[in-house]
Amino acid sequence: MEKHKHKPLLKIVDSIMTLLSFAGLGLVLWIALEKRNLALFAWNPMFRNFYLGLVILAIVIPVLVFLDLRRHKKREQKTSLGLVSYILVILGLALALGIPAAEGTFSTHADKAPQLMLLGKSDTQGNPELALVWYTKKPEKGKVFYGLSAEHLEYSVEEEKPMQSHGLILSALQRGKTYYYSSSETPEVRSFRYFPQYDGGLRLAISSDAHVGAETNDLGATVDILRQVVDPKNDYSLICNLGDVVELGNKDSQIAAQVELFSHFTDSLPLIQVLGNHDGWFGGYANWAQTYYPKSLQEEAQLYHRFDITDSIHIITLDLEWGTESYDAKQKAWLLKQLDSLDPNDVIIIMDHAYFFGSSTEYQGVPWYDNQQMITTFHQLFVDHGVDLVFSGHDHQFEHILQDGVNYFIVGTFGGKFDDSPTYISPGSIFRDFSHHGYADVLVKEHEVSVTFRQPDGTALYSWGKNL
């Protein structure tokens, strides 16, 4: 009688424990369904082996629990499962909940200060549109006031409904003018200049791989670069950040810290942002998108853009975080459409995170130089469409490489730890430096372009230029 009294309860316990034994499989499926994680495993054997270990463990746990359950039922014991089964189930649960928690999946999102973002669409005058973008934990109706005088902010724009990811477009801006603005998030009046002229052209600052949040990065160098670029006497029009702005993009705390650091500069100088591999993995790309290019801006895409800086100067940013892994059919069709629509005699600049050609070494047996898939996929396309300059990061170095008339620049020097000395030199390498942080200073004129690699204090390391 006593034996039968416990049977219903034991069946319930058996069912619960059997169900919980599949928690590990849920974890490995969650990881595998995110394509950016698969790219991480392809490039990093250590993480790949760790994941394969998780897969094996996730399969073994429910199998062992099932076998244990059958064994105890045959013996008609009161306790359905043995101690080992309970330990395995608890281990699977700990992994299934602990890994996402450690990766920031369950973290709340912090407020993020306003930044000026250049958009991939133009106003009625053909000028690139500019938006003030910020994030609030609680939904709010954002509002921005702006104008040509700090005392008279004559224009305003307001969101139609309360939102968390805010993006308000400042319309009908005039080139070379200084604008003043305030917002519902930051009532203090701030200012920016919209595409100031410098020596008869437009000046861009480009860098990558700040890795805010890493213990090995140099935040002092990052801040010095930002100070140099926003200094009004230097007349930069844009700062272009080519990815890996944080160490772990899945951790909102790191993004919040990065925005807090950058926003003191990017509230007065428009920003172009590109997604890097560290920014995007384990769902980090969603944090990135809502921080920099929220859906409310109604752009054609959030992860790649075309910026028509003038009628004859065009910047195309691509979502290439590790390499071609994120280059899907939709992005391919979009890129071909953009390149086909441009005059090859115009200045065409490509920006992305992952390098194409590059000098470096192997890490865990994987070559981090001349990416053959990237070269095969893009190089001839760039040659055929008259692409002039290509800027990337990913490798933490300065490098200039010339291939078939296309100039490739690596600028992974925004503060991240330097890479090891190269064991392979790309055949087209003209200049390379593996020991200085800094940025690329790009001056584009109608018939001339120059690129200077600068240290954080503005000192030139290398200069190159050509007539177009």
N, C-alpha and C positions, 0 to 999 in steps of 0.2 A: 504493500500500500504506500509506504513511504517513498519507494522508488518511483512509482507512477505519479506521485504528487509533485515531484521535481521536474517531470518531463516537459510540461509546457514552458516553464521558465528556462530550462536548458535549451529548448528549441529557439526561444527568442534570443538568448545569449549567442547561440551558434550562428543565427542569421546575422546579428549585428557584427559579430567578429569577422564572419566571412565577408560581409560587405566592406568593412573597414580594411580588410587585407588588400583590397584593390586600390587603396589610396595612393600607393607608390606609382601604380600604372597611370592614375590620373595626373600625377606630377610629370611623368615623362612625356605624356601626350600633350600637356600644357606647354612644356618646353619645346617639343617638336613642332607644334602648330605655328610657332613664331619663326618665320624664315630667317630672321636676323640671328637667332640663336644657332641655327644650322650653319650659317656662314662662320660664326665664331668657332664651332667645332671643326669646320673644314680647315681653318687657318691655325688653330691652336691645339696641338695634339694632347696637351695636358687636360684641357677642358673636355676634349672629345673622349678621352679615356675615362674621365670622371663620369661623363654622361653614360657611356656604355656600361660602367659599373652600376649606375642607377637603374638602367634598363634591366640588367640581369637580376638585381636585387628585387625590383618591382615585379618581375615574373616569378621569382623563386618564392617570395612571401606567400602569395595566395595558394601556390601549389603545395607548399609545406603545411599550411593551415588546413587545406582540404585533406591531405593524407593523414594529418594528426586527428582530424575530426572522424575520419573513417576508422582509424585504429581504435579510438576510444569507444566508438559506438559498437564495434564488434565485441569489445570486452564488457559492454554494458556497464560502464563506470558512471558514477554520478556526475563527475566533472567531465564535460565534453572535450575540453581542450587542455593540453598540458601547458606548463609554465613557458616553455620555449615559444609556443605559438603566441601567447600573450605578449612576450617580449618582441617578437617579430612584428606583430601588428602595431604595437606602440612605436617601434622604430620606423615603420612605414609612415605612420601618422606624423611623427616628428619631422621626417624629411618632407612630407607633402605640405605641411604647414610652415615648417621652419625655413626652407629654402625660399619660397615666395616672400615670406616676411623679411628675411635678410636682404632680399633683392628690392624691397620697397613696395611690393604689390599692395600691401594693406595700409600704407602710410597715407595720411591726409595731405592735401596740397596747401602750401602756404601762400600768402599774398606775395605778388611779384610786382616790383615797381615798373612804371611806364618806361618804354623804350621806343625810339623812332625806327620804324621798319620801312625799307623801300619795298614797294609792291611790284609784281610782275604785270602790271597793266598801266595804261597811260590815260591822262585826262583828255579833254576835248582839244587842248593845245598841243597834244603829242608829248607832254612831259610825264615822266614816271610819277605815279601817285605815291604819297607818303602817308603812313598811318601811325598813330600813337597806340601802342599795344601794351596791355597789362593784364594781370589776373587777380581776382579776389575770391577768397574762400566762400563768401556769401554772395549770392546773385545781387547785382546792383545795376541801376541804369546809369551807364557812364556818359559823361559829357565833357567836351573839350571846347575851350574858348581860344581864339587865336587872331592875330592881326600883325600889322607892320609897326605898331607902337606898343610899348609895354603899358602905357597908360590907357590905351584904347584897343581892347581886344574885340574888334568889330564883327568877327565871324564866330559862329558856333555850330557844333554838330553834336547830336545826341542819339543814343541808342533807343530803339523803339520799345524794348522790354528788358527787364533785369537779366543780366548774364554774369557768368564767372570769367570767361575768356573775352576780354574786351579788345576791340579793334575799330578805331574811328579814323576815317580818312580825312586828311586836311586838303581840301580841294583848291584848284585854281591858283597854285603857288607860282611865283615868278622867279626865274633863275637869277641868282646873284643877290637876292634880297635876304635881309635878316628878318625872321619871324619870331614873335613872342607868343607864348601860350601858357595856359594853365588848364588843369583838369579837375574833375570831381575827386580823383584819387590824390592829386598833388596840387593844392590851391596856389602854391608859390609860382610866380611867373618865371618861366625859363625861356631860352632862346635857341635858335639854330639858324644856320645859313643854308639856303637851298641852292645847291650846285654852284658854289663860288668859282670864279675863274682863277687859274693859277698859271702864270706865264703863257697865256694864250690857249690854255687847254684845261682839262679836268684831271684832278689828282685823286687817286684811289690808294688806300692802304689795305694790304691783304696779308693775313696770317692765319695760322691753324694750330690746333693741338695745344690749347692752354691747359687742359686736364685739371680744371679746378676741382678740388676734393681729393686729389691724389697726394700722398705723403712725399712724393718725389718731385713735384713740380716747383717752379720758381715763380711765386705770385708777385714778387717784387718786379721781376722782368715784365710780367703781364701788365701790371699797373703802369710801369714806366712807358711801355709801348702805347697804352691808351692815352696817357698824358701827352705824349709827343704828337699823337695823331689828332687829338681834339684841340690842340693849341691853335687859336684863331690865326696866328701869323703864318701857319703852315698851309692854310687854305685847302684842306682835304675835303672832298665832296662826300666820300663814303668810307666806311670801314667794312671790309668783307672778311667774315670769320668762317673758315672752311672746315669746321667740324671738330669733334672731340673737345668741345668747349668745357665739358666736365669729364670726370673719370668714370662715373656710373650714372648714365642718363635715366636709369630706372629708379634712382633715388631722388625724390623730389627735394629733399633737403640740400642736395648738391646743386640742383638747378636754382633753387631759391638763393643759395649763397653766391652762385655765379651771377645771377641777375642783380643781386644787391651790389656786387662789386662793379659790374659793367655799367649799370644804369646811371651811375654818376657821370659817365662819359657818353653813353649812347642815348641820353636824353637831350644831347646837343649836337650829335652827329649821326646821321642815318646809318642803319646797319643792314647788311645782307648776311643772312645766316644759312649755312649748309649743314646737313645732318652727317655726323661722323659715326663710325662703328660703335664707339663708346657711348655716344648719345642715344643710340637707337635700340640696343639689345634689351632683352627681357621686358619688352613693352615700353621702353624709354621713349620711342619715337612719338607716342601719344602725348607724353609730357612735353616733348620738344615742340610738337605742332601747336598745342594749345597755348604755349608760351610765346612762340614767335609768329606763327601764321595761322591764327584761329579761323575756323570755318566761317565765322561771321563776316570775314573780309571777302568771301565769295570769289576767291581766285580759282583759276582753272585747275591748279594742283597745289598741294601744300608742300611737297618735297622737292619740286624742281620748278624753275621759273625762267622767264626771259625778261630782261630789263633793257628797254630801248633808251639808253642814256641820252643819245641825240639821234638825229635821223641817220647817222652813219657810224655810230658806236653802239655795239650791242654786247650785253653780258648774258650768257646762258649758264645757269647753275643746274647741276645734275645730282641725282640721288645715287651715288656710287660709294657706298660706305666701306666695304672691303674690296670691292672690285665689281665684276659683272653680276654678282649674285642678286643684286637688287634692281638690275636693269631688265624690267619686265616688258611685255609686248606693248602695254599702254605707254610707258615712258619712251620706248623706241619709236613708236609711231609719232609721238609728240615731238621728239627731237628731230626726226627727219622732216617733219612739217616746218619746224622753225628754220632749219638750215636751208631747206629748199626755197623758203620765202625771202632769204637775205641775199643781198648783192655780195658776191665774193670779194669785191673791191672795198667793201666796208670793213671797219675794224670789228672783228669777231673774237670775243674773249670767252673761253670756257672755264668754269670753276666747278670743282667737285672736291670730295675728300680724298679718295683713294688715288694713288699715283698711277701713271701709265708707264713711263720710263723712269728709272731711278737706280742709283748706286747704293748698295747696302750689303747686308750679310744674311746668313740663315739664322732663324730662331727655331729651336726644337726641330731642326731638319727641314723647315719650310723656308724657301727663298723669299726674302722681302726686297726684291729688286726687280727690274724689268718684268712687269706683269704681262705675260704673253697673252692671256685672255683679253685683257684691256687693250693691248696693242692691236691684236687681231680684229677686235670688235670696232675700235674707234679710229685708229690712226689714219687709215686710208680715207675714211669718211671726213676727217678733219682736213686732210690734204685736198680732197676733191671740192670741198665747200669753202676753201679760202680762210680757214681758221688761223688766226695770227698768234694768239697766246693761250696757253693752257696752264692754269694754276691749281695745284693740289697740295695736300698735306699727307697725313698718315705716317710717312717716314719723318722722323724728327731731325730735320736738317735743312740747310739752304742748298739748292742745286739748280743749275741752268743746263738744259739739254736741248740740243738742236737736232731735229730729225725731219728731213725732206721739207725744209722750209717752215715747219711748225716749231715754235719755241715753247718748250715745257719747263715750268718752274715748280720746284717743291719748296714750300714755305711752312713746314711743320715746326715753327720756331716761336710759338706764342707763349712758351713757358714750360712746356712739358719736358720731362727728362730726356737728355740727348741719347740717341741710339749709339750702339757700339760702332767701332771703326769699320769701314766697309772692307769686305773681302772680294767684292765684285764691283767693277766700275763700268757703268753703262757706256757703250761705245760713243754715244753722241755727247757725253758730258763735257761741258765747257768750263764750268766753275762749280765747286762744291765746298761746303763748310759744315763741320759737325760739332762746333764748339761755341757757337754764339746764338743767343736768342735774338729775336727781332722781327722784322716785317718787310714785305716788298712794297716799295714806293713806286707806284705806276703813274706816269704822266702820259695822257693820251691827247694828241692834237689831231687836226684834220688829216695831215699827211705825215705824221711822225709819232712814234711811241718810244718810251724809255722805261726801263725797269731798274731800280736800284735796291739792292739788299741793304737794309739799315739795321744797326744795333738798337736796343731800346732807347738809348739817348739820342738817336738820330744820326750817329756816325755811319758813314757809308762803308760797306764791306766790298761791294762789287757793283759796277754799273754797266748797263748795256742799252743800246738804242738802235733804231733803224728807221729809215724813211719808208713810207708806205706808198 
